[in-house]
Amino acid sequence: MNELLQRRQRGQGTVEYVGLILLVALLMVGVVASMKGFQGTQGLELAETIVDKIRAAVNQVTFK
């Protein structure tokens, strides 16, 4: 019984991670869509910074 409860809790954690990833992805789509008409090097710098931060966050995730 206890093992079943632990499996359910692990599954719940996975669902929460997927939800968080989807939320961040939607946020990023909104940022990109709002910057579509923006021109200049500042836009590229911002995009590179965002991508670097996302990569760093993904690299820190560990699965047990």
Backbone as numpy.savetxt, mean C-alpha at the origin, in Angstrom:
# Nx Ny Nz CAx CAy CAz Cx Cy Cz
-9.73 -26.98 18.87 -10.56 -25.79 18.87 -9.69 -24.53 18.87
-8.67 -24.53 19.73 -7.78 -23.38 19.82 -7.03 -23.17 18.51
-6.66 -24.27 17.86 -5.94 -24.18 16.58 -6.83 -23.57 15.50
-8.09 -23.93 15.50 -9.04 -23.36 14.54 -9.17 -21.85 14.74
-9.24 -21.43 15.98 -9.33 -20.00 16.29 -8.09 -19.25 15.81
-6.92 -19.85 15.99 -5.68 -19.21 15.55 -5.64 -19.09 14.03
-6.11 -20.11 13.33 -6.15 -20.04 11.85 -7.07 -18.94 11.39
-8.22 -18.80 12.04 -9.16 -17.74 11.66 -8.54 -16.36 11.89
-7.83 -16.21 12.99 -7.20 -14.92 13.28 -6.11 -14.61 12.26
-5.34 -15.62 11.84 -4.32 -15.40 10.82 -4.97 -14.98 9.51
-6.08 -15.61 9.17 -6.81 -15.25 7.96 -7.34 -13.84 8.02
-7.79 -13.43 9.20 -8.29 -12.07 9.38 -7.17 -11.06 9.16
-5.98 -11.36 9.64 -4.84 -10.47 9.42 -4.54 -10.30 7.95
-4.66 -11.38 7.20 -4.42 -11.32 5.76 -5.44 -10.41 5.09
-6.69 -10.55 5.48 -7.75 -9.70 4.92 -7.48 -8.23 5.24
-7.01 -7.96 6.44 -6.72 -6.58 6.82 -5.56 -6.01 6.00
-4.53 -6.82 5.77 -3.41 -6.36 4.94 -3.87 -6.07 3.52
-4.69 -6.95 2.97 -5.18 -6.74 1.60 -6.02 -5.46 1.54
-6.85 -5.26 2.53 -7.66 -4.04 2.58 -6.80 -2.79 2.67
-5.77 -2.85 3.47 -4.86 -1.71 3.61 -4.13 -1.44 2.30
-3.68 -2.48 1.63 -3.01 -2.32 0.34 -3.95 -1.71 -0.68
-5.20 -2.17 -0.71 -6.17 -1.59 -1.65 -6.45 -0.13 -1.34
-6.52 0.21 -0.07 -6.75 1.60 0.32 -5.61 2.49 -0.14
-4.38 2.04 0.06 -3.21 2.82 -0.38 -3.20 2.93 -1.90
-3.53 1.85 -2.58 -3.56 1.88 -4.05 -4.60 2.89 -4.55
-5.77 2.93 -3.94 -6.79 3.90 -4.34 -6.32 5.33 -4.08
-5.66 5.52 -2.96 -5.12 6.83 -2.65 -4.10 7.26 -3.71
-3.24 6.33 -4.10 -2.22 6.64 -5.10 -2.87 6.96 -6.46
-3.90 6.22 -6.82 -4.61 6.50 -8.07 -5.19 7.91 -8.03
-5.74 8.29 -6.90 -6.28 9.64 -6.76 -5.21 10.71 -6.90
-4.05 10.48 -6.30 -2.95 11.44 -6.40 -2.49 11.56 -7.84
-2.33 10.43 -8.51 -1.88 10.45 -9.91 -2.92 11.14 -10.78
-4.18 10.86 -10.57 -5.24 11.48 -11.37 -5.28 12.99 -11.14
-5.06 13.43 -9.92 -5.11 14.86 -9.65 -3.90 15.59 -10.22
-2.79 14.89 -10.44 -1.58 15.52 -10.96 -1.45 15.37 -12.48
-2.47 14.84 -13.13 -2.38 14.56 -14.56 -2.04 15.81 -15.39
-2.62 16.94 -15.04 -2.37 18.15 -15.79 -1.14 18.92 -15.32
-0.50 18.45 -14.26 0.66 19.16 -13.70 1.90 18.86 -14.53
2.65 19.89 -14.84 3.87 19.72 -15.63 5.05 20.26 -14.85
6.22 19.73 -15.13 7.42 20.23 -14.48 8.16 19.13 -13.74
9.34 19.49 -13.25 10.17 18.50 -12.57 9.66 18.20 -11.17
8.89 19.10 -10.59 8.36 18.84 -9.25 7.45 17.62 -9.25
6.67 17.46 -10.29 5.79 16.30 -10.40 6.57 15.00 -10.46
7.65 15.01 -11.23 8.50 13.81 -11.32 9.17 13.51 -9.98
9.63 14.54 -9.31 10.27 14.34 -8.01 9.28 13.76 -7.00
8.06 14.28 -7.02 7.03 13.77 -6.12 6.71 12.31 -6.43
6.57 12.00 -7.70 6.27 10.62 -8.10 7.39 9.67 -7.68
8.63 10.07 -7.87 9.77 9.23 -7.48 9.80 9.03 -5.97
9.51 10.08 -5.22 9.49 9.98 -3.76 8.40 9.02 -3.30
7.22 9.13 -3.90 6.11 8.24 -3.54 6.47 6.79 -3.83
7.01 6.54 -5.01 7.38 5.17 -5.38 8.45 4.63 -4.44
9.43 5.45 -4.11 10.49 5.02 -3.18 9.92 4.66 -1.81
8.98 5.47 -1.32 8.37 5.21 -0.01 7.56 3.92 -0.03
6.83 3.70 -1.12 6.04 2.47 -1.23 6.96 1.27 -1.28
8.03 1.35 -2.04 8.98 0.22 -2.11 9.59 -0.06 -0.75
9.96 0.98 -0.02 10.54 0.79 1.30 9.53 0.14 2.25
8.28 0.56 2.19 7.24 -0.03 3.05 7.00 -1.49 2.71
6.96 -1.81 1.42 6.73 -3.19 0.99 7.91 -4.07 1.40
9.11 -3.55 1.31 10.29 -4.33 1.69 10.34 -4.61 3.18
9.67 -3.79 4.00 9.67 -3.99 5.44 8.65 -5.03 5.90
7.69 -5.37 5.03 6.66 -6.34 5.41 7.26 -7.73 5.44
7.05 -8.42 6.56 7.51 -9.80 6.68 6.33 -10.67 7.06
6.29 -11.85 6.50 5.23 -12.80 6.79 5.77 -13.90 7.68
5.05 -14.21 8.72 5.49 -15.23 9.66 4.73 -16.52 9.46
